[in-house]
Amino acid sequence: MKLTALIALGLILASTATRADDPPLKMGVEGAYPPFNSVDAAGKVEGFDVDVGEAICPRLQRRCEWVVVQWDGLIPALQAGKFDVLMSSMTITAERKQQVLFSKPYYFSYGMMIANKGSGLNFSSEGLKDRAIGVQAATTHEHWLRDQFGNAIELHGYPSSDEMFLDFQNGRLDAVFAEAPAMVPWMEANGGVGAYEQIGGNITDAALGTEIGIAVRKDEAALADGINTALDGIIANGTFKTIADKYFSFELRPQ
């Protein structure tokens, strides 16, 4: 290789590399929504969202620094500047778009309700009447269930999906309602899909939301554009699929 070519290559690498003295890109995450995000025994964040974030940061010439915040505090913490990017499997809704600026969707979802095999439940006000149904609080899933069933069901909102699933396992809930990409891996890891039954069909109601995005503050359009470009890059080169296949047995971005 000619010297001029080597110099040019060096300049390109220097322009795209993340330097140790570059300010970190602070990434806000719930840390209690496996397999998307959780905190391990050593206090380190891990999961699908974290891996995607770690793939995006170098493309922005930044390194990720993870900040764990309880779910219902994530948007206020972003707005207050406690972190720069909300990377925590947040459904894009009209209400949230008034508060934050979203990237393009990085994966797609639908809602599903499950119960133990042989529950005898069906997805109707009469079929779920007075049944204890678990859902993560302050989510589109909670709002959707309240709108659909009102007081017909006994709705229990939990700060995290971990707590919801624990009560379900301990028999305190008749069924749980969440997004399928979180539900299916949980079933696979807890007795297998065959131990449960889906109540009703897949819920793709626009009011529930199917698009999951990465959020920044409203005045950070340049950062949102950079995230979109980085996301396009990791999808095009197969990195996104490699990460998704590590956690899921189904497509998060169906063609």
C-alpha positions as a Markdown table, in Angstrom:
| # | Residue | x | y | z |
|---|---|---|---|---|
| 1 | Met | 0.0 | 0.0 | 0.0 |
| 2 | Lys | 1.3 | 3.5 | -0.9 |
| 3 | Leu | 2.3 | 5.9 | 1.9 |
| 4 | Thr | -0.4 | 8.3 | 0.8 |
| 5 | Ala | -3.0 | 5.6 | 1.0 |
| 6 | Leu | -1.8 | 4.6 | 4.5 |
| 7 | Ile | -2.0 | 8.3 | 5.6 |
| 8 | Ala | -5.5 | 8.6 | 4.3 |
| 9 | Leu | -6.6 | 5.4 | 6.0 |
| 10 | Gly | -5.1 | 6.6 | 9.2 |
| 11 | Leu | -7.1 | 9.9 | 9.0 |
| 12 | Ile | -10.3 | 7.9 | 8.4 |
| 13 | Leu | -9.7 | 5.7 | 11.4 |
| 14 | Ala | -8.8 | 8.7 | 13.6 |
| 15 | Ser | -12.0 | 10.5 | 12.5 |
| 16 | Thr | -14.2 | 7.6 | 13.5 |
| 17 | Ala | -12.5 | 6.1 | 16.5 |
| 18 | Thr | -13.8 | 6.8 | 20.0 |
| 19 | Arg | -11.2 | 8.6 | 22.1 |
| 20 | Ala | -10.8 | 7.9 | 25.8 |
| 21 | Asp | -11.3 | 11.7 | 26.5 |
| 22 | Asp | -14.5 | 11.9 | 24.5 |
| 23 | Pro | -17.5 | 12.7 | 26.7 |
| 24 | Pro | -19.6 | 9.6 | 27.3 |
| 25 | Leu | -23.1 | 9.3 | 25.8 |
| 26 | Lys | -25.3 | 8.7 | 28.8 |
| 27 | Met | -27.9 | 6.0 | 28.1 |
| 28 | Gly | -30.9 | 5.8 | 30.4 |
| 29 | Val | -32.4 | 2.3 | 30.9 |
| 30 | Glu | -34.9 | 0.7 | 33.3 |
| 31 | Gly | -32.7 | -2.3 | 34.1 |
| 32 | Ala | -35.6 | -4.5 | 35.1 |
| 33 | Tyr | -37.1 | -5.7 | 31.8 |
| 34 | Pro | -35.2 | -8.9 | 30.8 |
| 35 | Pro | -34.2 | -9.9 | 28.2 |
| 36 | Phe | -34.2 | -6.3 | 27.0 |
| 37 | Asn | -32.4 | -4.8 | 29.9 |
| 38 | Ser | -31.5 | -5.9 | 33.4 |
| 39 | Val | -28.8 | -5.6 | 36.0 |
| 40 | Asp | -26.6 | -8.6 | 36.8 |
| 41 | Ala | -25.3 | -9.6 | 40.2 |
| 42 | Ala | -22.2 | -7.4 | 39.8 |
| 43 | Gly | -24.3 | -4.4 | 39.1 |
| 44 | Lys | -23.6 | -4.3 | 35.3 |
| 45 | Val | -26.4 | -3.6 | 32.9 |
| 46 | Glu | -27.0 | -6.2 | 30.2 |
| 47 | Gly | -29.6 | -7.3 | 27.6 |
| 48 | Phe | -30.8 | -6.6 | 24.1 |
| 49 | Asp | -31.2 | -2.8 | 24.6 |
| 50 | Val | -27.8 | -2.6 | 26.1 |
| 51 | Asp | -26.1 | -4.5 | 23.2 |
| 52 | Val | -27.9 | -2.4 | 20.6 |
| 53 | Gly | -26.8 | 0.8 | 22.5 |
| 54 | Glu | -23.2 | -0.4 | 22.6 |
| 55 | Ala | -23.3 | -1.0 | 18.8 |
| 56 | Ile | -24.7 | 2.5 | 18.2 |
| 57 | Cys | -22.4 | 4.5 | 20.4 |
| 58 | Pro | -19.1 | 3.9 | 18.5 |
| 59 | Arg | -20.9 | 5.1 | 15.3 |
| 60 | Leu | -21.5 | 8.4 | 17.1 |
| 61 | Gln | -17.9 | 8.4 | 18.1 |
| 62 | Arg | -18.9 | 8.1 | 21.7 |
| 63 | Arg | -18.8 | 5.5 | 24.4 |
| 64 | Cys | -21.9 | 4.4 | 26.3 |
| 65 | Glu | -22.4 | 5.2 | 30.0 |
| 66 | Trp | -25.4 | 3.5 | 31.4 |
| 67 | Val | -27.8 | 5.1 | 33.9 |
| 68 | Val | -30.5 | 3.0 | 35.6 |
| 69 | Val | -33.8 | 4.7 | 36.4 |
| 70 | Gln | -37.1 | 3.2 | 37.4 |
| 71 | Trp | -39.5 | 3.0 | 34.4 |
| 72 | Asp | -42.0 | 5.7 | 35.4 |
| 73 | Gly | -39.1 | 8.1 | 36.0 |
| 74 | Leu | -37.3 | 7.6 | 32.6 |
| 75 | Ile | -38.9 | 10.5 | 30.7 |
| 76 | Pro | -38.6 | 13.0 | 33.5 |
| 77 | Ala | -34.9 | 12.0 | 34.0 |
| 78 | Leu | -34.2 | 12.5 | 30.3 |
| 79 | Gln | -35.9 | 15.9 | 30.3 |
| 80 | Ala | -33.9 | 16.8 | 33.4 |
| 81 | Gly | -30.6 | 16.0 | 31.7 |
| 82 | Lys | -29.7 | 13.0 | 33.9 |
| 83 | Phe | -28.9 | 11.1 | 30.7 |
| 84 | Asp | -28.8 | 11.9 | 26.9 |
| 85 | Val | -30.6 | 8.9 | 25.3 |
| 86 | Leu | -33.5 | 6.8 | 26.6 |
| 87 | Met | -32.7 | 3.3 | 25.4 |
| 88 | Ser | -35.2 | 1.2 | 27.2 |
| 89 | Ser | -37.8 | -0.5 | 24.8 |
| 90 | Met | -40.2 | 2.4 | 24.9 |
| 91 | Thr | -43.3 | 2.3 | 22.7 |
| 92 | Ile | -43.7 | 5.3 | 20.5 |
| 93 | Thr | -47.1 | 7.0 | 21.3 |
| 94 | Ala | -48.6 | 10.4 | 20.4 |
| 95 | Glu | -48.6 | 11.4 | 24.0 |
| 96 | Arg | -44.9 | 10.5 | 24.5 |
| 97 | Lys | -44.0 | 12.3 | 21.2 |
| 98 | Gln | -45.2 | 15.5 | 22.9 |
| 99 | Gln | -42.5 | 15.0 | 25.6 |
| 100 | Val | -39.5 | 13.5 | 23.7 |
| 101 | Leu | -38.1 | 13.1 | 20.2 |
| 102 | Phe | -38.0 | 9.5 | 19.0 |
| 103 | Ser | -35.7 | 7.8 | 16.6 |
| 104 | Lys | -37.2 | 5.6 | 13.9 |
| 105 | Pro | -38.5 | 2.3 | 15.3 |
| 106 | Tyr | -35.7 | -0.2 | 16.1 |
| 107 | Tyr | -38.0 | -3.1 | 16.6 |
| 108 | Phe | -41.7 | -3.9 | 16.4 |
| 109 | Ser | -44.0 | -5.5 | 18.9 |
| 110 | Tyr | -47.6 | -6.6 | 19.7 |
| 111 | Gly | -49.4 | -7.3 | 22.9 |
| 112 | Met | -50.3 | -10.7 | 24.2 |
| 113 | Met | -52.0 | -12.2 | 27.3 |
| 114 | Ile | -51.0 | -15.5 | 28.7 |
| 115 | Ala | -52.3 | -17.8 | 31.5 |
| 116 | Asn | -51.3 | -21.2 | 32.7 |
| 117 | Lys | -52.3 | -24.1 | 30.5 |
| 118 | Gly | -56.0 | -25.1 | 31.0 |
| 119 | Ser | -57.0 | -21.8 | 32.6 |
| 120 | Gly | -60.4 | -21.7 | 30.9 |
| 121 | Leu | -60.1 | -17.9 | 30.3 |
| 122 | Asn | -61.1 | -16.1 | 27.2 |
| 123 | Phe | -60.3 | -12.6 | 26.0 |
| 124 | Ser | -63.6 | -10.8 | 26.8 |
| 125 | Ser | -65.1 | -8.8 | 29.7 |
| 126 | Glu | -67.1 | -11.9 | 30.7 |
| 127 | Gly | -64.3 | -14.3 | 30.2 |
| 128 | Leu | -61.9 | -12.3 | 32.4 |
| 129 | Lys | -64.5 | -11.0 | 34.9 |
| 130 | Asp | -63.1 | -10.5 | 38.4 |
| 131 | Arg | -59.8 | -12.2 | 37.3 |
| 132 | Ala | -56.5 | -10.9 | 38.6 |
| 133 | Ile | -54.6 | -9.6 | 35.6 |
| 134 | Gly | -51.0 | -8.4 | 35.9 |
| 135 | Val | -49.4 | -5.7 | 33.8 |
| 136 | Gln | -46.4 | -3.4 | 34.1 |
| 137 | Ala | -47.6 | 0.0 | 35.5 |
| 138 | Ala | -47.4 | 3.2 | 33.5 |
| 139 | Thr | -47.1 | 1.4 | 30.2 |
| 140 | Thr | -49.3 | 1.5 | 27.1 |
| 141 | His | -50.4 | -2.1 | 28.1 |
| 142 | Glu | -51.8 | -0.9 | 31.4 |
| 143 | His | -53.7 | 2.0 | 29.8 |
| 144 | Trp | -55.0 | -0.2 | 27.0 |
| 145 | Leu | -56.4 | -2.9 | 29.4 |
| 146 | Arg | -58.1 | -0.2 | 31.5 |
| 147 | Asp | -59.8 | 1.2 | 28.4 |
| 148 | Gln | -60.8 | -2.2 | 27.2 |
| 149 | Phe | -62.0 | -3.8 | 30.4 |
| 150 | Gly | -62.6 | -1.1 | 32.9 |
| 151 | Asn | -63.6 | -2.5 | 36.3 |
| 152 | Ala | -64.6 | -5.9 | 34.9 |
| 153 | Ile | -61.1 | -7.2 | 35.7 |
| 154 | Glu | -59.0 | -6.9 | 38.8 |
| 155 | Leu | -56.0 | -5.1 | 37.3 |
| 156 | His | -52.6 | -5.2 | 39.1 |
| 157 | Gly | -49.9 | -2.8 | 38.0 |
| 158 | Tyr | -46.3 | -3.6 | 38.9 |
| 159 | Pro | -43.2 | -1.3 | 38.9 |
| 160 | Ser | -41.3 | -4.0 | 36.8 |
| 161 | Ser | -42.1 | -7.0 | 34.7 |
| 162 | Asp | -39.9 | -9.1 | 37.1 |
| 163 | Glu | -42.3 | -8.4 | 39.9 |
| 164 | Met | -45.3 | -9.1 | 37.7 |
| 165 | Phe | -44.0 | -12.5 | 36.6 |
| 166 | Leu | -43.0 | -13.4 | 40.1 |
| 167 | Asp | -46.6 | -12.9 | 41.3 |
| 168 | Phe | -47.8 | -14.9 | 38.3 |
| 169 | Gln | -45.5 | -17.8 | 39.1 |
| 170 | Asn | -46.7 | -17.7 | 42.8 |
| 171 | Gly | -50.3 | -18.0 | 41.8 |
| 172 | Arg | -51.4 | -14.5 | 42.7 |
| 173 | Leu | -52.4 | -13.6 | 39.2 |
| 174 | Asp | -54.7 | -15.4 | 36.7 |
| 175 | Ala | -53.0 | -14.0 | 33.7 |
| 176 | Val | -50.4 | -11.4 | 32.6 |
| 177 | Phe | -50.4 | -9.0 | 29.7 |
| 178 | Ala | -47.2 | -7.6 | 28.1 |
| 179 | Glu | -45.5 | -7.2 | 24.7 |
| 180 | Ala | -44.7 | -10.5 | 23.0 |
| 181 | Pro | -40.9 | -10.0 | 22.6 |
| 182 | Ala | -40.8 | -9.9 | 26.5 |
| 183 | Met | -43.4 | -12.6 | 27.0 |
| 184 | Val | -42.1 | -15.3 | 24.7 |
| 185 | Pro | -38.5 | -15.5 | 26.1 |
| 186 | Trp | -39.9 | -15.5 | 29.6 |
| 187 | Met | -42.1 | -18.5 | 28.8 |
| 188 | Glu | -39.2 | -20.3 | 27.1 |
| 189 | Ala | -37.1 | -19.8 | 30.2 |
| 190 | Asn | -39.9 | -20.8 | 32.7 |
| 191 | Gly | -41.3 | -24.2 | 31.8 |
| 192 | Gly | -41.5 | -23.7 | 28.0 |
| 193 | Val | -44.1 | -22.2 | 25.8 |
| 194 | Gly | -46.2 | -25.4 | 26.1 |
| 195 | Ala | -46.8 | -24.8 | 29.8 |
| 196 | Tyr | -48.9 | -21.7 | 29.0 |
| 197 | Glu | -51.7 | -20.7 | 26.8 |
| 198 | Gln | -52.3 | -17.4 | 24.9 |
| 199 | Ile | -55.6 | -15.8 | 25.8 |
| 200 | Gly | -57.0 | -14.2 | 22.7 |
| 201 | Gly | -55.0 | -13.2 | 19.7 |
| 202 | Asn | -52.1 | -10.9 | 19.1 |
| 203 | Ile | -53.0 | -7.3 | 19.9 |
| 204 | Thr | -51.9 | -4.8 | 17.2 |
| 205 | Asp | -54.2 | -2.0 | 18.1 |
| 206 | Ala | -52.7 | 1.4 | 17.3 |
| 207 | Ala | -53.7 | 2.6 | 20.7 |
| 208 | Leu | -51.5 | -0.1 | 22.3 |
| 209 | Gly | -48.6 | 0.8 | 20.0 |
| 210 | Thr | -46.3 | -1.5 | 18.0 |
| 211 | Glu | -43.3 | 0.7 | 17.2 |
| 212 | Ile | -40.4 | 0.8 | 19.7 |
| 213 | Gly | -38.0 | 3.7 | 19.6 |
| 214 | Ile | -35.0 | 5.4 | 21.1 |
| 215 | Ala | -35.8 | 8.8 | 22.7 |
| 216 | Val | -33.8 | 12.0 | 23.1 |
| 217 | Arg | -34.8 | 15.5 | 24.3 |
| 218 | Lys | -37.0 | 17.5 | 22.0 |
| 219 | Asp | -34.2 | 20.0 | 21.2 |
| 220 | Glu | -31.7 | 17.2 | 20.2 |
| 221 | Ala | -32.7 | 16.7 | 16.6 |
| 222 | Ala | -29.0 | 16.3 | 15.5 |
| 223 | Leu | -28.5 | 13.5 | 18.0 |
| 224 | Ala | -31.7 | 11.8 | 16.9 |
| 225 | Asp | -30.5 | 12.0 | 13.2 |
| 226 | Gly | -27.2 | 10.5 | 14.3 |
| 227 | Ile | -28.9 | 7.6 | 16.1 |
| 228 | Asn | -31.1 | 6.9 | 13.0 |
| 229 | Thr | -28.0 | 6.8 | 10.8 |
| 230 | Ala | -26.2 | 4.5 | 13.2 |
| 231 | Leu | -29.3 | 2.3 | 13.5 |
| 232 | Asp | -29.5 | 2.0 | 9.7 |
| 233 | Gly | -25.8 | 1.0 | 9.7 |
| 234 | Ile | -26.1 | -1.8 | 12.2 |
| 235 | Ile | -29.2 | -3.1 | 10.5 |
| 236 | Ala | -27.6 | -3.1 | 7.1 |
| 237 | Asn | -24.4 | -4.8 | 8.2 |
| 238 | Gly | -26.2 | -7.6 | 10.1 |
| 239 | Thr | -25.1 | -6.5 | 13.6 |
| 240 | Phe | -28.7 | -5.9 | 14.7 |
| 241 | Lys | -29.8 | -9.3 | 13.6 |
| 242 | Thr | -26.8 | -10.9 | 15.4 |
| 243 | Ile | -27.8 | -9.2 | 18.6 |
| 244 | Ala | -31.5 | -10.0 | 18.2 |
| 245 | Asp | -30.7 | -13.7 | 17.5 |
| 246 | Lys | -28.8 | -13.8 | 20.8 |
| 247 | Tyr | -32.0 | -13.1 | 22.8 |
| 248 | Phe | -35.0 | -14.0 | 20.6 |
| 249 | Ser | -36.3 | -17.0 | 18.7 |
| 250 | Phe | -38.4 | -14.9 | 16.4 |
| 251 | Glu | -38.0 | -11.8 | 14.2 |
| 252 | Leu | -38.1 | -8.4 | 15.9 |
| 253 | Arg | -38.1 | -6.7 | 12.5 |
| 254 | Pro | -40.3 | -8.9 | 10.3 |
| 255 | Gln | -40.0 | -8.2 | 6.6 |
